[in-house]
Structures are given as structure tokens and as C-alpha cells.
Amino acid sequence: MKFPIRIALVALLWLVTISSGELGSLDVDLRLQMAHAWWTKTEEVQITPDMEPIVRGDIRFGVVGADGSRKIGYETGQSFLMLPADWLGSQLHRRWPVASADIVRRWAVNLFTFIPINIAVVLAAFWLLRLFQFEERVAGLASLTLLLGTTVLHYAQVHQHNNQLLLLTLVGYGGAIAYLQTKQSRWLIAGGMALGMAVFIRVTGLIHAATVVLFLVGAVAYKYRQMGAVIRSVGLWLVGFVPVFLVSRYVDFLRYGSFFASGKSIEQLQLETDVIWSGLPQLPDGYPLINSFHVGILGPLISPAKSIFLYDPLLVPCLLLGALCWQRLSPWIRWYLVTSILNLGLHLAAYSRFVFWHGDSAWGARYHVTSVHLLLVPLLAVFIQQLLATSKLKRLFFRGLLILALMVQLASVSMPMNLEIFQKRVGMPGTRLDIRLVQRMSNIACQFDPDLTRLCTDRHPDKKVYLDHLNHWNFFPFVLGQTDSDSDNSSGLQGVLFLLWGLALGAAILTSVTLWRTSGL
């Protein structure tokens, strides 16, 4: 079996195993709600009698669009990605009503939208590393490590924008390098289209687009030493980027009445004028840019709840290894690393004053981890290269780091992402220091030893009811028991899902161990 197929198979098995069957957050639920409304020709925002705004700008209530109806104030790119699978899920439910329509739709979106996207992330990383001239074995192992040993795994379960943006940016970088090696224009056009879609998905995708263009300019200038070659390459890239970008602007024009508007900008304008916020307290002056500059700079770097170094533990050793091996890296890899560090710096600056610089209810610093993933791609290959080539004692050290990273990421998907956040909110013991990774280990221990449950939920009986709905394994058979317990079919279906999940877990472990052993790890 060819190596790319083998790593795709391993990735598929792990993605099926760690899937919760849910979308993972309110944000993605709302984007699916948008997609469903478009093809069913219903209202995006459906306010029920039991709904009340929590604060001004409560995103569940959206904004008033150009046609007077309420729109969910998010970028539309992810909703377009989910729409086909949402339609398919609705058709499946009509013919196979084994669970509620909402559950079947979410399963379909997981299976037919996000699992393929996350497999594509692994293959795109593999492609990029091969373009960087890493041998096939190293590129494959590094690509799987990107999935299983970094927060890519978490965002393969919680379907925020992260992994979609990572895929599109990797395609952009790969297109630039492929153009340098082949002189074929189609690679640059494809890369431009990918970054146009990144902006469609999230407006800060412009940062990814800018750093990819900077990489392209520097690489072409280094190779050809001609301004004409630089201008031609940027022109080809724009041929791909501009049409997709203009489509995104046209969609927002239809929604908000302006080519320059976005859901967030309209939300900001309507915080004072929208009658739905009447009677709610005013937001702070300058909202949402209310923090001091240093808050959103230091927070993602050193805060116990969000540090990129704590929740991606391979980052520090990989950076040290990159510094030690700097002179041995190719000019293309060095320039890639420079632009990736710039990418991270620009994201730190962009969100530094934002009220939710941390990504709000999320595991790690959600707005920044994609930049970390981009930075890690070639560094993980260097890490694997060193692991395979080093002496027996050093190899044990490298393996230890790799196992630590795998354990951290598996812990991140084992239980609902906001369990620890909610525990702190209700004042559970052990949450004061906000080291959510340590608290997660405690919560996992409670799942294995019932005598420890008092540490997680039972120590304060009055708060147990608030935590029980989050205090469970976050894999699809376990989640079904939480979300569809009243269904007549749920117990039988849950048994089938447990069997399928167990088979997927066993196959994932077996294929991973086989691949790593045959590759020399």
C-alpha cells in the first residue's frame, strides 16, 4: 500500500474514533443553522419564547440584515462547506429515522464534511513536506504527528474554523513551492483560490493570505532575482484569489447591503440601535477592543489556561531543534518558518485588545493555534528525522516527548472541551489556578475510579446537576446517551455504535503501531 494511502487510513480511523457526533460549539451549531435555513428557505434566526438575550450582541439573535430579516452574524464560508452534508443528513433521516433529525444531520456533517477535511489536512502537510524534500517516511510520520500530537486533533473534534484554515493555508504554501519547482501557473492559481476561500471562512484569513504572498515574493525573488518574475507570480496568485474574494464580498453585500460589511461590523453598528437589546446593560466603551495591548499578547504565550506552549507541548522542543538545525535547513524552509512566525505575531497583535483574545470557551488559544500548526509542520519533520537518526538513549527521550504530546491531545478530546471552564464558573475545587490540562487529568481519573467522583462533581452536591451533563466521555456512543436518551431507538443504536467505535479504536491503534514500527520509530 502506498504511503499516502496508509497515513490517510490511519487518520480516518482516528478521526472516526475521536468524533463526538456533535459539532462541538455553539458557533458551529449556528453556522449549520445558517446552512440549513438557506436550502430550506427558512429564517436563519428563529427566536423561541424560552430565549432571552444574555448580553448585547448575543450571537444567537444575530443582526438585522439588508432585507429586514435577522441574520446570524458570522462569515458564511463554513456554512457553504456544511450545506451539502446537511441536506444529505436530512434526506437520510427521512429514510432512516433512527435518531432525531438534528442528530442525524450533525452525524452527516461530521462524516461527509469534516472527516474528509481533516484527512486532507494530513495529506496537505505530507505534500508540503515532500515539496520541502523530506523523505516519504519522514513526511508521513510528521503529518500524522501533526494530527495526533498537536491541537489539530482537538479541532478535528470541535469543528471551529481552525483546521479548514490550516488546510487552505497549507495548499497556498504548497502551491507556491510547486510553482517554483515546475513553473506551472495552475499551482499559483490554485493557491490563490485556497486563500480566497480562507478569507471567505474567516476574515482574519487575510493574515494567512498576506504571509503566503510574502513567502511567494521572497522565494521567487531569491530564485530568479528578477522583479518581472515576482510581479508575474503575484499576478497569477491574484488570478485565483480575487474571484473567490469578490464572491465572499458579494455574499455579504446580499446579506448586509454593503461590499465592505461583515456580520461583526454590522453587529457593532447595531449594539445601540437594535430594539432586541432594549433594557440590557451597556457594554464597556470601545467594546469589543477593551483589553490592554499586553493582555492578548502575553495571554496566549504564558497564561495557564491558554498558553500555546502548554497545550501544544511539542512546540518548545521543536523550536529548539529548529534553532539548532537552522543552518542545515533549506532556504525555502527557513523562509517558510520566518513567515509562519510572522503569521503568529500578526494574530497575536490582531486579537491582543479583543475581549475574547483567548477564543472564549475553547481548548487552548483558539485564534492562535493554527499559526502554531503552520509553524510546526516542517519542524515536526525535523523532529522525526532526528528521532530516526539519533542514538538509542536520545531516541528514548524523543519518544518520551512524542508520547507526552499524544497523551495531551487524546486528553483534550476525551471529554467535552468546556467541562473545566464550567467547573471554574461554578467554583469547583482545583480550578482556581486555571491549569485546565491538569484539571482534565483529574476529570479523566474520576471516570476510571468512581471513588474519585467527589473531586469532579459530588463534592458540592448543589452543583452536581450543573456538571453531570458535561462529565462524560466525549465519543459518539457516549454522547448519544446524553443527547438522545428519550428516543425509543437510542439504546439499540447506542449498542451498535459502541461496537463500531470499539472496532474503529482497535483498528486505529493497530494500524498506528504497525506503521510506526515498520517506519523505524
Summary of the structure (lengths in Angstrom):
residues: 521
radius of gyration: 23.3
end to end distance: 18.9
largest distance: 71.7
contacts: 1729
relative contact order: 0.11
helix: 69%
strand: 1%
